Amino acid sequence: MSSADQPYIDPSEIALEGSAVERFNNPRHAFWMGMRDAAGAPAMVLFAGMVGFGAMGKTNGFDVWFTTFTSFFMFALPGQVVLLEMAITGSSVIAIALAVTLTSTRFITMTVTLFPQFAKKDRNRSLYASVHLLAMTAWAISMREFHAIETRHRLAYFVGLGLLCWLISIPGTILGFYLAGMVPPAVTLGLVFINPLFFLLTFTEVKPWINRIAILMGCIFGPIFFVIDRDTSLLAAGLIGGTLAYFIDRKLLRKRAGVIG
């Protein structure tokens, strides 16, 4: 039977592994455990990235209010960096809005892969507020952990995880702004890229092999397309690498028992 003929399976109804059914006692417990999981390496890495961004804002002539407001209202480090870079070059508001929107298209796939795993009763209009907490780090950790979390507690866990990551970005940005000039520029730029690196390392732990293949394809095609045209390299590498990873998964891996799952 082809994949097109197979019945639809609600992601939230997939059975949990092992004894995960009793992982959390109630939604409040799940919320605080989400915060606890975020309080370690995820928060520290995100904090370091925002410190680098805050320093970047000051060294390029932006005030602390504008720099910090981007972390509060956008909470998307790649989009924030693009916003500052295009504002520095004097780009029009429309061009800046379009560029930032394009950098944020990743949230579409992140949303459609993560949010259907919540319980049906939680999939309502209130998710419009929760989606602001969706960042690379929170998404990668949730995708890694949801298979072992009760469906009814997944939203509470995600909110706890994402909320702390969001809140920690504000003081990180402010600290970086006032520390600007105290550290070499190379260190400042390095801090900005810590968060994407941590995301990649976390994402390799997500179970399906297609995720690891997609990362490998990105590592291969990213430098190639950067040499060809650096302005479109990220988009081209993601489109072609992701498409190849999809076909490798659909046409090869899923035909081999024991590879997926």
N, C-alpha and C positions, 0 to 999 in steps of 0.2 A: 504494500500500500504506500503510495507516494505521500510526501509531507502535506500536499494540498488536500488529500482525502482524509487526513487524520483529524479527529475531533479536537475542538479548542479546549485547552486546559487552563483554567484560571490560575495564574501564578500564586495567588494567595492560598490555593487549595492543595498545593504540592506538600506531600507529607514531610514532616520534620525528621531530622536524623537522630538516632539514638534516644537518649533521655532528655532531649532539648525541650520536651513539652513542659517540663517543670522549671525551666531556667529562671523565669521571673514570677513573683507572687502576684503582682498587680501592675497596672500601668504606671503608678508612681515609682515603683521599684525599677521598672524598665527605663523610665526617664532618668533617674539618678545613675543607673548603670551606664546609660548612654553618655551622660556627662563624665562619669569616671573614665570610660574608655577614651573620651576625647581629651581628658586632662593630661595625658602622658605625651607621647611623641607627636600625635596629630596637632595638638594645641601649640606645642613648642615650635614645630616646624612652620605652622601657619603664622605664628607670632614673629618668627625670624623673617619670613617673607614680607610681612607687613612692615617690619622695621626697615627693610631695604626699600620698600615702596615709599614710606614716609620720608626717608632720606632723599630719594629720587625727586619727590615733590619739592622739597626745599631747595635743592641744588639747581632746579630748573625755574625757580622764581615764583612758585605757587605758595599761597599762604596756608597756614595750618588748618584753617576752617575748610577750605575747598578740598585739600588733600584728605582730611579726615572724613568729610561728608561722602567722598567717593567710596570709602570703605564701609560706611554705615548704610548707604542707600544702594550701592552696586554689589558689594561683597563678591567681586569676581576679579581676581588679581590680573589676569591677562587683559581683560577689558579695561581695567583701570590704567594699566601701563599704556595701552593703545590710546586711551583718552588723553593722557598727559603728552604723549609723543606727538599726537596730531595737533593738540592745542599749542604746543611749542612751535610747530612749523606754520602756525597761522591758518590751519584748514578751516573751512566753513563749518557751521553748526550741523548742516545736513550731512556733510561728508563724515564728520566725527560720529554722528548718530548711526550712520550706515555701517561704518567700520566697527564700532563697538557692538552693534547688533550682529554682525557677521562673526565676531569672535565669540559671541554668546550662543551661537546655534548649537553648540555641544550640549546645552541644557535640554534641548528637545529630546535627544536620545537618552540622556540621563534620566529625564522625567518619565518617559514611556517605558523604560526598563525597571525603574525602581518603584514608582507609585502604584502600579498594578499589584504589587506584592503586599500592599496594605490590606487590612480586612475590608470587606465590602461596605460595612457601616462607616468606615473612616474615609471612604472615597467620596467626598462631598465638596461643597464650595469652600469649606474651611482649609482645604489643601492649598488654596491660592495664597494663604498667609504662610503656610509651611514651606512652600516652594522657594521662598527667599533664603531659607537656610540650606538650600541645596548647593553644595560646592563640591569640587573634585574630591577633597579628602573625605567629607561626610558620605558622599555617594559610594566611593570605593570601599570604605569600611562597612557601610550598610549592605552592599552587595556581597561582601565576604561573610557577614554575620547573619543575614536574614534567614538563611537555610536552617539555622539552629535557634531561631527565635519564634515563639508562638505568634501566629498571625495577628491576634488581637493586641499584642504588645509592640508590634513593629513601629507603629507611628510614634508612640511615646518614646521609644528608644531613639528613633531618628531625630525627633525634636530635641531631646537632651543632648545628643551628639552634635547636631548642627548649631544649636543655640550657643553652646560654649565656644565653638569655633568662630561664630559670628561675633560674639561679645569680645573675644580676645583680640580680634583684628583691630578694634578701635584704639585701645592703649598701645598696641604694637605700632600703629601708624603714627600716633602722637610721639612716642618715644623715638622712633626713627627720624621724625622731622627735627627734633631738637638735638639728636646726636649727629646730624649731618655735618660733615667736615671733620669729625673726630676720628673717622676710620677711612682708609683708602677707598677710592671709587670702585676698585675691583672687588673689595669685600662687600660693598653695598650691592653691586650687581649680583654677586654670588648669593646673597641672602634672598633676593627676589626669585631665584631659580631653585631654591631648596624645596619649596612646596610642590612644584611639578615633579621633581625627582622623587619625593616621598610618595606622591600619588602613584607614580609608575611602579615603585617597589611594592606598594600596597596592592595595586591592581594585579600584580603577578600571582597573588595568593588567591584571587577569585577563581573558583573551581573550573568552569568551562575552559577548554583549551583554546577556544577561539580568541579569548582575551589576550592570551600570551602571544598567539600568532599575530594578532593585530599590532601589538607592541613591537614585535620583531619586524613586521613589514614597515612600520613607521621608522624604525632605526635604519632600515635599508634605504627606503625611498626618500626620507627626509633630507639627508645630505645631497642626494642626487638632484632633487628638484631645487634645492637651495642654490646649487651651482648653476642650474639652468635659468632660474628666475626666482630670486629670493622673495619678491613681493607676493608671489602666489604659491610659494613652495609648501607652506603649511597646509593650505587648502588642497593642493594637488596630491601631496603625500597622504593626507588623511583619506581623501576620496578613493584614490587608486589602491593604497595599502589596505584600507578597510574593506573595499570590495573584494580584493584578492583573498583576504582572511575569511570573508563570508563564504566565498565559493570553495575554499579549501575545507572549511568546516562542513558545508552542506554536501559536497560531492565526495569527500574522502573520509574525514574523521567519523562522521555519523554512520558510515557503512561498516565501521570496525568496532566490534563489540568490546566494551571495556575501556574505550578511550575517553568517552564522555561520561560524566557522573561521578 
